[in-house]
Amino acid sequence: MPAPATQAPPVSFEDTAVAFAAKSDADLRKTYALFAAMNSPATVKAGGSLMKTALRWHIPGVKFLVKHSIFSQFCGGETIEECKPVIEELGRYNIGTILDYSVEGEGNDRSFDRTRDELLATIELAHRSKHIPFSVFKVTGVADSAVLEKKQAGKPLTPAEQASYERAHARIDAICGLAHRHGVRVFIDAEESWFQDTIDALTYEMMAKYNRESAIVWNTYQLYRHDRLEALQQAHDTAKAEGYYLGGKLVRGAYMEKESRIAAQRGYTNPINTTKAATDQLYDDALRYCVDHLDRISLCAGTHNEASSLLLTKLMQARRIAPADPRVWFAQLYGMSDNLTYNLAHAGYNTAKYVPYGPVAAVMPYLLRRADENTAIAGQSSREFLLIQKEIARRRMSV
């Protein structure tokens, strides 16, 4: 049942005292040094290449340096066990953890089974922990992407491919089934458009099976695609007609350059919005749609965009939806946008961090993407860097 409506305190994403409350002065200086380095595109490019090479060749000391710098900023640990202190630390500030196994598989059944077992372990831990509101996985972590793509294209599968697909289906059902038995919500991440329809079909099948009482299985909608609001609306209509609940995680998207390149190569219309403004508008329209249909939809705003986050708080206030209503969540990546996460949690909103984990070398692609996102753009310092500077200055003044 929805929580009783209460008036939420105002949220300011400029309040760095709240945003960095969990960091000691030493922690903040360490973070400042890291973001200062990432503020240089040349440093990020050269350093990333050197780190990958050094880790590949097992050069002594490199793993230690990486693990205690960029890895500790953006990842929870190498194993679930190593993530537990991070889970507890976030929990002290009423922030949930979404454990994200960020190891790219080898594309074979042994790898897919290993990933399935890891995901089942995250669900077991979520069942035992009040600080883990969701689990998450990518279908390509447990399924052959080539088979998913061929199925979407409507091409007949060979007997071996059909067997591969059925094994993938069984893995997904095992994950969602355990989540349902334990009452743990699970995000299924969005991926590339040329097999996203196959992922959607699998996800909606799981929803119809396991979302009869509440939203356990959640789909992800990348709103930089111009057709995703329509897809969300159609999914809602189907869920309503068939009597199950829809879980929707809204993101802007993660494959823009790749999507555009493949569309040009294959000669079909680019699925990506032509402007960022169009994506922003579509994202905010999707927020409005979900809030207007909370009787059937549960919503997670997975965004680092301050305007969209503030809009959702205002939509909730206007409709007298309590900040702690279990149908509405906010989520950001660990190590980024603490000004959103901590201030939203401080105001009583349901908030969580995606916390990636896995062996240092295996998560290097993820780490380099985070570093690239935080480099200076057009001569301007990154938002993260400026906020850290502001908090250091504030602490100096308050001494």
N, C-alpha and C positions, 0 to 999 in steps of 0.2 A: 504494500500500500504506500502511496505517496506520503512523505513526511508532512506534518502540519506546516502551513505557510507561516513564515516569520520574516521580519524585515532584516535584510542583510546589511552589515555595515558597508560603507563605501570602500571600493577597491582602488588603490593607487599603485600602478606598476612602476612608479618612480621611487617608492619607499625602499631604499636599499638597506635600511636597518633591518627590516623584516626579511628582505630577499637573501641577505647574507648572514642571518642570525646564527646559522649552524657553523659558520666558519670562524675559527680563531684568527687572530692577527697574523700568525705564521701561515695558516692555511690560505688566507687572503693574499698574502705576499707571494706565495707559491703560485696561486691561480693567476695573479697579475703578471708574473714573469712568463707563464705559459701563454697567456693570451697576447702579451706583448710580442712574443716570438711569432705567434700565429698571425699577428697583424701585418706581417711582411710576406707578401705572396712569394717572393724569391726564396725566403727562408723555408716556407712550407713546401715548396716544390723540391728544393734541393734536399731538405731534411727528410722528407717522405721517401724519396728515392734511396737515400743512404740507409734509412732505417730498414726498409724492406730487404735491401741487399745484405745488410749486416745480420738480420734475423735469419735469412735464408742460409747464410754461411755459419751460423751459430758463433759469431764473434763474441768472446767473453765480455761480460759486463753490459752488453747492449740491451738484452732483455730486461735486466734490472733497471736500467735507466728509463726505458720505454714504459715499463710497468709502473714506475713511481713518478711518472710525469703525465704524458698525454693519456695513457691507459687508465690511470687512477682518476683522471678528470672525467672521462666519458664512459667508463665501464665499472661494473660492480666487482669484478674479480674474474678469475679463470674458471672457477667452478661455482656451483650453487652454494656450497659451503662457504666459500670465500665471500659470497655476496651477503651473507647474513648480517654482518655489522652495518652494511649500507642500508639494508631493509629496516633494521632497528633504528638507525639514525634518522631516516626519512620518517619513520613512524612516529618518532617523538614530536614531529612538527605536523602530525596529522596528514602526511603525504603517503599515499600508497606506492607500492613497487610493482611494476610489470616486468617480470624477468624475461629477457629477450635473448634466446640462445642464438648468437650471431656468427655461427660457424657455417661457412658455405660448404655444402656437402660435395661428395665426390661423384654423385650422379649414378650410384649403383645401389642395389638392394641392401647391402650391408650398411652403407652410409644412411640410407633412408630409415632403416630399422633403428640404427643408433640414435638418430635425431628423434624418432618417435618415442623411444624410451626416455630420452632427456626431457622431452615435453611432458610425458606422463609424470616424471619426477617433479617438474615445476608445478603441476596441478596438485600433486600430493602435498607439496609444501604449502601451496596456497590454501588448501583445505585446512591445514593446521595453523596458519598464520592469519591474524586479523589485519595484517599490513599488506597483504597481497590480494588486491581486488580482481585482478585479471591474469590469465595466461595469454600467450600469443604465439602464433606460428605462421610460417609461409608454406603454402601448399607445395612449392618446389623443393622444400626441405624434405618432403616425404614422397615426392612423385617426380617422374621423369617429365621435364618441361616439353620435350619433343613430342611425347605422347599426348600431353595436354593440348599442345598446339594442333596436332593432327586431328584430334577429336573435335576441336572447335571449328576446324576447316571443313568438317563433315566428311573427311576421307575415311574409308574403312580401315580399321586397325588389323594388323596381322595377328595371328593367334598369340604370338609372344607379346605384342604390344597390348592386346586385350588382357592378358594375364598380368602384365605390369600395371595396367590401369586398375584392375580389380584389387591387386595388393595395395596400391595407393589408397583406394577407396576404403579398404579395411583399416589402414593406419589412421586415416582421418576419422573414421567412425569410432575407433578405439579412443582417440584423443577426446572427441566430443562426448562420447559415452561416459568416460570417466569424469569429465567436467560436469556433466549432468548429474551423475550419482553423488558427486561431492558438492554440488551447488556452486561451482566455480565458473565464472564467466570467462569465455575464451574469444579473443580476437583472431580472425583469419585475415591476414594482411592482403592488400591489393598488390598486383604485380603487372607485368607487361600486357598491353591490350590484346596481343595476338593469342593469348590463352586465358585472359581474364574472364571471358564468358564461361569457360569450362570451370574455373574456380567459383564463379558466381553460382552455377548450377549445383555444384557440390555443396556449397555453403547453404543455399536455400533448402536443399534436401535435408541437411543436418538440422536446420532451423525447424523445418516441418516435423522432424522427429523428436527434437529435444527442447523446443521453445514453447511447449504447450502451457506451462505454468508461468514462465517468465523468460526474459531474454538471456539465454545461456550462450548460444553461438551468435557472434556478431560478425557482420561483413564490413569491409572497408571500402569507402568511396573516395576516389581521387578526383577532386573537383577541378583540377586543371584540365580534365577531359570535359568537353562541352556536352557530352551525353549523360553525365553521371547523376545530375539532379533528376532527370527523367527516369533513369534506372532506379533511383531511390524511391521515387513516387510509385513506380510500377511494383517494386518489391513490397511497399507498404500496402498497396491495394490487394496484392496476392495474399500477404500475411493476414490481412483482415478477412478476406473471403474464405481462407482455409483455416482460420481459427488459431493462429500461432502469433507469437510476439517477434518483432523485428529489432535486432540490435544493429546500430549503425555507427561506425567510427568514421568521422569526417576528417580528411586530410587534404592538403592541396596536391601533393603528388611527388614522386621521387624519380621518375624516369623520363623527364621532359626531353633532354637532348637525344636520348636513345630512341624515344618514340618518333620524334621528328625525322631523325636519320633513316629509320627503317621505313617510315611512310614514304619518304622520297625514293628510297631504293626500290620499294615494291610497287610504287605507283598508285597508292590509295590516298584518300583525304587524311590529312594530319588530324588525329583525334584531340590534339591539344588546343586550348583556347589561343586565339591570336595575340591577346594582350594579358598582362598581369592584372589589369583592372577588371577584365572580364572574369578571370579566375576568382578574384576577390569578391566580385558581385555574386557569382554562382555559389561560392562557399557560404556567404552570408545568407543567401536565399535558402540554401539547404538547412542552415541553422534554424531559420524561421519556420521552415516546413516541419522540421522535427519537433520543435517546441509546440507547434500547432497540433501535433498528432501524438502527444505523449501517452495517450490512452493505449496506443499500440506500439510506439517506437521508444526504445531507450537509446540515448545519445551520448557519444563521447566526442568532444571537440579536441582532436589531436592537432594542435596548432601552436606555433610560436608567434603568431600574429597578434599583436596587442589589441588592434581595433576589433578583430573578430572575437577575441576573448571578452573584451569589454561589452561588445554587443550582446553576447550570450547572457552575461550577468544582467543586463538591462531588460532583455526579453523575459528572463525569469522573474525579475522584480515586477515588471508590468503585468504579468499573469499570476502574480502571487504564488510562484513556485519556490519553495524553500531551498536555500543553498544546498542543504544536505539531502535533497530529494534523490533517492537511489537510482532514478532513471536518467540523471544528467551528470556527466563527468567531464573534467578537463584533463589533458595529458600533454606532457612535454618530455623531451629527451633528457636523460641524466647528464648533468654538467653544463646544460644550456638553459637559458631563459628562467633562471631562478627568480627573477623579479616577477614573473607570472606565477610560477608554481607556488612559491612560498606566500605571496600576498593573497592569492586565491584561497589557499588552505587556511591562512590566518583569518580570512573573512568567513570561513565555514563552508566553502564549496568543496565538493568531492573532487579531489585532485590526485594525480598519480604521475610518477616518472617511469618512462621506459628505461630499464636498466639492462643494457647489453652485457653479456658475459661470454667467456670462452677463452681458449689459449691465446696468448698475446699475438703470436704470429698469425693465427687464424682470423683474428678480428682486425688486422691491419687495414684492409680495404675500408671497413667502417670508420676506423680512426682517422684515416686520411680524408674521408668525406667530411667528417666533422671539422677537421683543421681547415679544409678548403672553405667551408661555409663561414668560418670566423676570420677569414683574411680581410684586409682592408679593401674597400671597393671605391674606385674613383677618388683615391686620396683621402677617404674618410675612414676613421677608426671604426671598428666593428661595434655594434651596440653592446655586446658583452663587455668589451674592453672599457668602454666609457662608463658603464655602470660600476665596474670594479674600481676604476679611478675615483668615481664619486663617493663610494663607500669608504675607501682609504682616506680621502680628504675629510669626510664626515667624522671618522673616528679620531683623526688627528685634532680636529677642532673641539671634540668633546672631552679630550683629555684635560 
